[in-house]
Amino acid sequence: MKLVQEQRTEINGQPIIAFTLANDHGMEITCLNYGCIITSILVPDKNGNVENVVLAFDDFSSYFTNYPYLGAVIGRVAGRIKDSCFNLNGKTYKLHANENKNHLHGGKKGFHHVIWQAEAFSQSEEVGVRFLRRSVDGEEGYPGNVDVQVTYTLNNQNEFIISYHATSDQDTPLTLTNHTYFNLSGNVKRDILQHELKIKSDRFLPLDHEFLPTGEIKDVAGTLFDLRQGKVLKEVIDSTDPQIVLVGQGYDHPFVLNAHHDEEIVLCDRESGRTLIVETDEPAVVVYTGNQLPNEETINGVPSRKYLGICLETQAFPNALHHSHFPSCILRAGKVYSSTTKYTFRLAHE
């Protein structure tokens, strides 16, 4: 196991540090103390070629705007909040509107445009980094001082584990996720259209014209959202299903998980032989197929375009603050928010 730290640049005199975690089997992860951004996950393909399987900007300065949220931790609340407001304990809170009139992914700075305190650790069978910060009362309009810890751990089983931990001195909404875009072809040799996705999910959340859940929880049977046996993404993206068309020909939808820490999300690229298994204790995963990726960036040496990567955002139901029948995303004062998502990389024959 190996752990390397390197300063990339600085902001207002504060260093931006890249941490590279490496195990004994050729797997490496590089992440930043800025936004907890993951810039690289190197894993071998079926022929032993070690390549990057996540999207990363070629121009490092693009992370300081990062419109597509590449690789970042999202908070306080992942997803959209309708009208940038919510009611809690008899009070209305107004949030920063950063997507038309709605609040998206924590607001203007959120957790993705801030420098986190970072503590690297190394043990015989795992290496990692703990990222810590206090989100102060009133940040982006949210109540309460929230102390957050995000831990990235890589072990010798080719498992990458993200653990989230938080406490607050006031009741506040909180659901965190990671916004890494995966492309298992390696070094973006191909787009994700031939990737196969399988999810243990019987229900999904349809969206309205603002990409907000309508409140309906719909059975996947007989729809393109039935991924229980797996689908090649091109089949979905080429369809005329109104929900697929709505979000720009693809997925940008929450799937309700019926299993947890039981290989509930599996992404496979047959050509490279790589398989990614995602396991979580979160109630849902938002699948986003990169339908809105901007054209003006260069990513992994190629011009950015639609379908270069897929996000698997494990989290609470989006816009739960406006749907009382959705599971609550309120962290109560003095209680502990705790969540774990594990990413395991295998070859198809394993």
Order of alpha helices (4+ residues) and beta strands (2+ residues): beta-beta-beta-beta-beta-beta-beta-beta-beta-beta-beta-beta-beta-beta-beta-beta-beta-beta-beta-beta-beta-alpha-alpha-beta-beta-beta-beta-beta-beta-beta-beta-beta
